[in-house]
């Protein structure tokens, strides 16, 4: 089957997943409520206790919430796949003349669209609490694009988890164990200068820190006079993020596709 046919089948699967959101709007409602709660809680409850020299904490915060949200949003890929396998929907797909990889492509693509919708809602929430974009339109679009690019790559990791886990509940628990430390031991909610020892080293090279820092730079939320970071990763956050995204795709796309063939043939 040609690549064009596989892509066409993938778009059909993506459309099916998006129609599911339309018919079950609770999926989107609860996905958007969590980041809104994080923005409001950190801005109004914890914001007064966290100091960012030369900057408004709310402007510092929103890029971190963006990064956390799109990465948690990528976990939907894993739970969606596990749910489809458990309910036998994948078996129905197997009976159709379609490319097996189309299921994975459609699943990851639809979750990017879901993340995009959530980011629009989050942007409006951020504007309400005082966040502003202080760069050009193209730079701002670059900030959103780099967030979605990393989220898309990470969704392939979550797809692998969804194929290995026996149920959506296990995927939720497993993804939480992995994603929670990645998004908190980073510069998402506090400046890296507040971390010490191995925690700081981990945060400096954590790809979540890089995608957050890249978004802050592209949104213009870096305080004037901020000293450069010690690590190469945070001095070149966009490049480091794209390297991570490319590496994840190179490794996990073939691995996940192979695992999908094994999982659906059992």
Residue, then its C-alpha position, 0 to 999 in steps of 0.5 A: x500500500x502506498x504512502x499516500x493511501x496510508x496518509x489518506x487512511x490516517x486522515x480518516x481515522x483522525x476525523x473519526x477521533x475528532x467526531x468522537x470528541x464532538x459526540x462526547x464533549x466531556x472529553x474536551x471539557x475536562x481536558x481544558x479545565x485542568x490547565x485553566x485550573x493550573x493557571x488560576x491556582x498558580x497565578x493567584x494562590x502560589x504566584x505571590x510566594x514565587x518571585x521571578x526577578x525583573x519579570x511578572x510571574x504570570x508571564x513566566x508561568x503561562x509558557x510552563x502551563x502550555x508545556x505541561x498541558x500539551x505533554x499531558x495532552x499527548x497522554x490521550x494518545x495512549x489512553x485512546x489506543x488502549x481503549x480502542x484495543x479493549x473495546x475491539x475497535x482495532x479489530x474492526x479496523x483490521x477487517x478494512x482494506x487500510x494501512x495498519x500505520x494509519x491507526x497510529x498516524x490518525x490517533x496522533x494527528x487528532x490529538x494534535x488538533x485536540x491540543x491546539x484547541x486546548x491551547x486556544x482556550x489556555x491563551x485566552x485564560x492567560x490573557x485574562x490573568x495578565x499574560x501578554x505576547x510581546x513579540x511579532x505574530x510570526x514569532x508567537x506562531x513559532x512558539x505555538x508550533x514548537x510546543x505542538x511539535x514536541x507534543x506530537x513527538x511525545x504522543x508516539x511515546x504515549x502510543x507505545x505505552x498505550x499498546x503495552x498497557x492492558x487498560x486505559x486506567x493503567x495508561x493513565x497511572x503510567x503516564x502520570x508517573x512519567x510525565x509528572x516529574x518531567x514537568x515539575x523538575x523543570x523551569x515550568x513553574x519556578x526559575x531553575x536558579x531556585x533548584x540545587x545540585x542534581x535537581x538543577x542539572x536534571x532541570x537544565x537538560x530536561x527537554x520540558x525545560x527547553x520547550x518551555x524556555x523556547x516558548x518564553x523566548x518566542x512569546x517575549x516573556x523573558x525579563x530584560x537583563x536575564x543572565x544566560x543559562x549555564x547549559x547549552x540546552x537552555x541557551x539554544x532551547x528551540x534547537x534542543x527541543x527540535x533535536x529531542x522531537x526528531x530523535x523521539x520520532x526516529x526511535x518511536x515511530x518504527x518501534x510503535x508501529x511494530x508493537x502495534x502489529x504485534x498487539x493487534x495480532x494477538 
